[in-house]
Amino acid sequence: MSTSRHRRWRRKIGPVSRWLPAFARLSTVFLLITLALFVALRVAAPYLISTGFVRSGIEDALSKWTGYHAEIKGSPVLEFWPTPRITLNQITIRQPRESGDKLLGSIESLSADFSLIDALRGRTSFHEFHLVRPNLALTRDEKGLIDWSYAGLLARAISGVRYENGAEVLDPDLDAEIGAVTVEDGTLVVTDVKTAKAYHFGSVTADIAWPRLSGAISAVVIARINGEDLKVDFASRQPLLAFAGRNAEARTSLTSNLLTAHFQGIASIASLSALSGNITASIPDVPALLTWSGKSIPGIATLKSASLESDIMSSGNGLRFNNLSLSLNEASATGVMDLFTQPGKRPKIGGTLAFDQMNLKPFLDAFALRLAAGEAEEISAGIGGSLQALDVDVRLSARRAQMGLFELSDVGASMIVAGGEAKFDIGDSQFEGGEMTAHLEATQRDFDGGGKLQLSIRNADFAALAERLALKGPLPLATGSLDLDLQSPKAIWTTGLADVTGKLHFWTGEGTIPGIDAAALRTQAADKPFFPLSAAAGGAFAFNQLNLQADFANGTAEMHDAHITGATQTLTLSGVITYQSNGLALSGSLEATDPAKAAELPLLPFFIGGSWPNPVISPVPLFGNTPHAQ
């Protein structure tokens, strides 16, 4: 059985062994002939193809592509090994004189591969372009479109492209081969007609793969702007639709030391009406980015980093950011945001953000609305001007929030900017075991007309707050409530302590004031005409309730009859506190809480002067009780 199987294999292999040598010989002869023809063509090409013919062909190709007139001043160089290639120098591309003589740009050196067979047949075709130090100027019109060319093949293909059945369609007579394009050390200037600004890109390096006009494109471009290198990675299966400002599938990435961003989806360079896809962006150093862009926002130094990731899509008259993840410094939030745009109205951002924990200070800095008042002349073209033209209505929530040294929990807040006013409200929060609400407002007159702060705290542990803030001196330690209403005629970010006016009302239940011993105070007052407060600091003043009101103006706080009522004695204070220098000028008294005990605890008036936290107390003699009273 084994023998018969070997016989069948020999019968099959036998014919192959007969024709295999013949096939090998034929293939070898064919390869040798092909190689000989290849070498012969390379050797004979310099004698069969003239430099002027190829030069004229590439001039015609450039003019055909751009619709402009290409002028070549330098002497061309032809190479035929390993591939036929022409190098041209000193190229200028400009509009025909009869049409305006507009300059598109110049190229120091242009190299391109060409087809040897086509050249021998009297035709020219080029591919694999390499541009050295091109200097190009493009214009972005009022519709946001680039004026790619005057009337060339590229312009006709962009205007003639169609979208059918989910694909880009181009008529065959408008299609053409391109191949690879490499740019080295180029310069690009884009002039925006709408804003009258010119954007300069230097040290441009690019690798572009675009086999045919009707095919997909991929490009990597590195350019320097304002001293910073930016890398753009762009790919699209519908490049002509994209260049025409129509909706097209695209993938774009921007990378630099200051910003990284990525978008994938459907977009248009001229409109946001059909935007759909996913976007990510990260700014590792926000102040550095603003410095690079030549802009500034007051207080923004506290906002170090920012990033976002979101699905984005057009929605009605705006954009919706779904599944939004936003990070500001170490604070992260999720939510939904909307950007509304309506003709004749300012754009508006609205939505909700939920934080696990956040720092309110950098968040407020992120929404700073303009530059300082002294820089108002530069606003019109700056970040501040853009933000002033933007309305905001954002709802915030956070399990934990920090504002400087203050900590809040279960925070519900809102940020509203509309009609020349900016308002930040904390509608609900837990603060030191109690509750806190706050309202911060920047008033009208271009956001530099002043602002106000309203703060309301109920049943909070002020003893814990004093410990957290490391406050010194005899302060009331109790659970209490506070109402604060402050105003400033200046912009909030330029306001100093001397510019603040307003009112304060503070009241508590039971508590103590460490560092005030009522008995020692009476003893010292009986023996000395004046003494430091520390001399009566051997105990604490226990009280049942405290009620204090004060007005703020011109860098001082005027206290109105602060009553600190204890079980046996009541301490009353009034006067002026200069909080910029911690100076005190107060009149006070210590008397019996129960009038029936006035003989046991007589009225003790005194004056407090000096500076906090250890002022000097000087007893004031009662009228008619001393020989000095007249």
Summary of the structure (lengths in Angstrom):
residues: 630
radius of gyration: 40.4
end to end distance: 148.2
largest distance: 149.2
contacts: 1940
relative contact order: 0.04
helix: 24%
strand: 49%
